Amino acid sequence: MTTLMDAAEVHRRLAAGERTVLLDVRWVLGRADGHDEYLAGHLPGAVYVDLPTELADPAQPGLGRHPLPSQERFQASARRWGINDGDTVVAYDNSGSMAAARAWWMLRNAGIESVYLLDGGLTAWRAAGFGMETGDRDVVPGSVNLAEAGMPIITEEQASRWHSKGVLLDARAGERYRGEVEPIDPKAGHIPGAVSAPTTLNLEADGRFLPAAALRTAFADLGIDGSCDVAVYCGSGVTAAHQIAALEIAGFQAALFPGSFSQWSQHDANPVVVGSGPFGGPGVVDEIPLSSGSTGTGASTGSSVEA
């Protein structure tokens, strides 16, 4: 499947009147101004998607900070966005597709094959000199029928032993993986056996994804060669979808741990390790206090979109 669509192709489709549903998924952890930014300027015809309420259920200790919504709730949202069966959908944001990838993954999981990420997002659209719209817009409700379980998912228990059968990638910033800082979850560090793979390393400086060959090389350095099973987690299952998109571009399939570290770290029985290696440096600990610089509301240093 093709994962990305560039700005020129999106513009061509719109100019040609080809049915294209554009989803504006501007959202950053710890901020609530995504809709205001959408109103100030968005792609022509794009509808705003509120990640916390439409791409997630309310936080639950047993399921993490952004649990996947029920199929019924998600289908209602997708219809509100105006999606019909057979539509082409393109999701974008202004943060390197870190939030838009959540919508991409969920729609792919729901059986929509013709769903893409706008490579480079709003930055690429503006750089190409294409026009913008302002304000809100009325959307004709769609009638899409969503399925479920189209993408592989692993459970908390499977995550605990994934290193014995394949590669478990931690998509958070390196300092969170190493346990140097944890601004939002109750423990600092990572799941034993996980390998650090920050999503920011998937991108060019302009927010576009690296070429497929470069991504393949990067993932090969992490032990991924197509012969092993791969799973991904992040803070709450949002940016892990970005890693899965990057893996797909590189030619690999990966499973998502939806609850991610926000679910794992809520349970005292789950071990957490700190340090730069899969099994840490100091060893396994039951709990490491939050960093003294933690606010509990934002993302880690240098990773303001991470979730």
PyMOL commands that set and color helices and strands:
alter all, ss='L'
color gray80, all
select helices_A, chain A and resi 7-16+34-40+51-54+71-80+100-109+121-127+156-160+162-164+174-177+199-202+212-220+239-250+260-264
alter helices_A, ss='H'
color red, helices_A
select strands_A, chain A and resi 4-5+20-24+47-48+88-92+115-118+166-170+195-196+229-233+255-256+272-274+283-285
alter strands_A, ss='S'
color yellow, strands_A
deselect
rebuild
show_as cartoon
